[in-house]
């Protein structure tokens, strides 16, 4: 909730031109919508995870600043 409030406050006060959020959960749909209505570009980096359609339609761009992680099929995590 705190991150959503920070995004909303930043957009309302016009303190940024672009917001980049590293998440992929639908909790940020309202913050993304508000940001875009206020003229702030909203870029999402979901860290290679799928994102909900409801969130995808309220962003200006989808990117990742990290390489896609490799999956080791033969390696199991130890506890």
C-alpha positions as CSV (number, residue, x, y, z in Angstrom):
1,X,0.0,0.0,0.0
2,X,2.8,2.4,0.8
3,X,4.4,2.0,-2.6
4,X,1.0,2.7,-4.2
5,X,0.6,5.9,-2.1
6,X,4.1,7.0,-3.1
7,X,3.4,6.5,-6.7
8,X,0.1,8.5,-6.4
9,X,1.8,11.3,-4.5
10,X,4.6,11.5,-7.0
11,X,2.1,11.7,-9.9
12,X,-0.2,14.2,-8.2
13,X,2.7,16.5,-7.3
14,X,4.2,16.0,-10.8
15,X,7.6,15.2,-9.3
16,X,8.5,12.7,-12.1
17,X,8.0,12.3,-15.8
18,X,8.5,8.5,-15.7
19,X,7.8,5.9,-13.0
20,X,9.4,2.5,-13.3
21,X,7.9,-0.2,-11.1
22,X,9.6,-3.5,-10.5
23,X,6.6,-5.7,-9.7
24,X,3.9,-7.5,-11.6
25,X,1.0,-7.7,-9.2
26,X,-2.4,-6.3,-9.9
27,X,-2.3,-4.2,-6.6
28,X,-0.8,-1.3,-8.6
29,X,-3.5,-1.0,-11.3
30,X,-5.0,2.1,-9.6
31,X,-1.6,3.8,-9.1
32,X,-0.7,3.1,-12.7
33,X,-4.0,4.5,-13.9
34,X,-3.7,7.7,-11.8
35,X,-0.1,8.2,-13.0
36,X,-1.0,8.0,-16.6
37,X,-4.0,10.3,-16.2
38,X,-1.6,12.9,-14.7
39,X,0.8,12.6,-17.6
40,X,3.4,10.4,-16.0
41,X,4.7,7.5,-18.1
42,X,4.4,4.2,-16.2
43,X,6.9,1.5,-17.1
44,X,6.7,-1.9,-15.6
45,X,9.5,-4.4,-15.0
46,X,7.9,-7.6,-13.8
47,X,11.2,-9.4,-13.4
48,X,10.2,-11.9,-16.2
49,X,6.9,-12.9,-14.5
50,X,3.5,-12.9,-16.2
51,X,1.4,-9.9,-15.3
52,X,-2.4,-9.6,-15.1
53,X,-4.2,-8.3,-18.1
54,X,-5.8,-5.6,-16.0
55,X,-2.3,-4.2,-15.2
56,X,-1.0,-4.6,-18.7
57,X,-3.6,-2.3,-20.1
58,X,-2.6,0.5,-17.8
59,X,1.1,0.7,-18.4
60,X,3.1,2.6,-21.1
61,X,5.9,0.1,-21.4
62,X,7.1,-3.3,-20.4
63,X,10.8,-4.0,-20.0
64,X,13.4,-5.7,-17.9
65,X,16.7,-4.4,-16.8
66,X,17.9,-7.9,-16.0
67,X,18.7,-10.9,-18.1
68,X,16.2,-13.7,-18.1
69,X,17.2,-16.3,-15.4
70,X,18.2,-19.7,-16.7
71,X,16.4,-22.7,-15.4
72,X,18.7,-25.6,-14.5
73,X,16.5,-28.7,-15.1
74,X,18.9,-31.1,-13.4
75,X,19.5,-28.9,-10.4
76,X,17.3,-29.0,-7.3
77,X,17.5,-26.5,-4.5
78,X,18.7,-27.9,-1.2
79,X,17.1,-26.9,2.0
